[in-house]
Amino acid sequence: MKKQATILKILKSSLPILEAVKVEKGMSSISNLDTWYNEFTDYVGENKVTSFEDYDLSGPTDCQGGYYGMDVAEYPELEKFIPSGSVVIDQANMNDLFEAIKFVSNDDLRPVMTGILICKDIVATNAHYLISKRINSYSTSRKKHPTFIIRIEAIKILKVLKMKTCKIEYDKKMERARISGNGFEIVTRLIQGNYPNYEAVIPQSFSHKITVDRKQLISSLTAILPFSNKHTKRVAISTPEHRKLVLLAEDIDRNVEKKIEIPCNSETTTGEIGFNMPNFLVCLKAEKTDQVIMTFSKPSRGAMVGEDILLMPLMNH
């Protein structure tokens, strides 16, 4: 039941009729979503409801259909869905989709980046960091692959439902996607626009390669974060020796700095490259391996964290 309640919160709309929930069990009804949600969860707690099948519509009178002056007939019906193409998302890629949520932008001025690109890869970026995971069902022999931008709300619902696999179909004419699996079906509008050319910013070669214990690096970054500049949160990393990674955070305004050295395996000795620490931590936590490999060429170019995550540098001004 907690899943349904969470989904209702995700599905909030600015249109009054869509700020309502249509309940069908022997009868149809609509209630104001905010009020219904609060009363419904109270009812769940009092009556130990575990699913919609247990929900008695003759229960709390304030939850009855039409009580708030809405006519169930006014609730919009979906137009016929005609698939233009489809993509199968397996369990590994479902985890990639859920991880990509953290990489999506919340900048409404760039709406295409507020969604997740589905093409041969699963792609999400906020211009500071980017994740790109190859879709396992992708085939180079296929002439044309689906390419569309799906709304983040749909992926959040999949996560709430704990979907392990799904099929995503898209209707190019109506600009919609239909996600099905586990007995559920979700229809969502697609985000229209041209997604940035993500492949152009991913380095194809590198001069430096550093291997380091991921958990130790996360712990060290967390420890020196309070010593960084409160605006930039910058950390500088360097490898003056092949087996030593130096992390440096400083704030000139407060006259504080902190340096931490941790073991690593670096193929070269490097100069300094800087990153925003909160962004760096997001990228590191998205990796699941014990050892993380970082590759980069210049302090002014993006660095790869693992094989699929790009982190843009933060220059020292």
Rosetta blueprint (number, residue, H / E / L):
1 M L
2 K H
3 K H
4 Q H
5 A H
6 T H
7 I H
8 L H
9 K H
10 I H
11 L L
12 K L
13 S L
14 S L
15 L L
16 P H
17 I H
18 L H
19 E H
20 A E
21 V E
22 K E
23 V E
24 E E
25 K L
26 G L
27 M L
28 S E
29 S E
30 I E
31 S E
32 N E
33 L H
34 D H
35 T H
36 W H
37 Y H
38 N H
39 E H
40 F H
41 T H
42 D H
43 Y H
44 V H
45 G H
46 E H
47 N H
48 K L
49 V L
50 T L
51 S L
52 F H
53 E H
54 D H
55 Y L
56 D L
57 L L
58 S L
59 G L
60 P L
61 T H
62 D H
63 C H
64 Q L
65 G L
66 G L
67 Y L
68 Y L
69 G L
70 M L
71 D L
72 V H
73 A H
74 E H
75 Y L
76 P L
77 E L
78 L L
79 E L
80 K L
81 F L
82 I L
83 P L
84 S L
85 G E
86 S E
87 V E
88 V E
89 I E
90 D L
91 Q H
92 A H
93 N H
94 M H
95 N H
96 D H
97 L H
98 F H
99 E H
100 A H
101 I H
102 K H
103 F H
104 V L
105 S L
106 N L
107 D L
108 D L
109 L L
110 R L
111 P H
112 V H
113 M H
114 T H
115 G E
116 I E
117 L E
118 I E
119 C L
120 K L
121 D E
122 I E
123 V E
124 A E
125 T E
126 N L
127 A L
128 H L
129 Y E
130 L E
131 I E
132 S E
133 K E
134 R E
135 I L
136 N L
137 S L
138 Y L
139 S L
140 T L
141 S L
142 R L
143 K L
144 K L
145 H L
146 P L
147 T L
148 F E
149 I E
150 I E
151 R E
152 I H
153 E H
154 A H
155 I H
156 K H
157 I H
158 L H
159 K H
160 V H
161 L L
162 K L
163 M L
164 K L
165 T L
166 C E
167 K E
168 I E
169 E E
170 Y E
171 D E
172 K L
173 K L
174 M L
175 E L
176 R E
177 A E
178 R E
179 I E
180 S E
181 G E
182 N L
183 G L
184 F E
185 E E
186 I E
187 V E
188 T E
189 R E
190 L E
191 I E
192 Q L
193 G L
194 N L
195 Y L
196 P L
197 N L
198 Y H
199 E H
200 A H
201 V H
202 I L
203 P L
204 Q L
205 S L
206 F L
207 S L
208 H E
209 K E
210 I E
211 T E
212 V E
213 D E
214 R H
215 K H
216 Q H
217 L H
218 I H
219 S H
220 S H
221 L H
222 T H
223 A H
224 I H
225 L H
226 P H
227 F H
228 S L
229 N L
230 K L
231 H L
232 T L
233 K L
234 R E
235 V E
236 A E
237 I E
238 S E
239 T E
240 P E
241 E E
242 H L
243 R L
244 K E
245 L E
246 V E
247 L E
248 L E
249 A E
250 E E
251 D E
252 I L
253 D L
254 R L
255 N L
256 V E
257 E E
258 K E
259 K E
260 I E
261 E E
262 I E
263 P E
264 C L
265 N E
266 S E
267 E L
268 T L
269 T L
270 T E
271 G E
272 E E
273 I E
274 G E
275 F E
276 N E
277 M H
278 P H
279 N H
280 F H
281 L H
282 V H
283 C H
284 L H
285 K H
286 A H
287 E L
288 K L
289 T L
290 D L
291 Q E
292 V E
293 I E
294 M E
295 T E
296 F E
297 S L
298 K L
299 P L
300 S L
301 R L
302 G L
303 A E
304 M E
305 V E
306 G L
307 E L
308 D L
309 I E
310 L E
311 L E
312 M L
313 P L
314 L L
315 M L
316 N L
317 H L
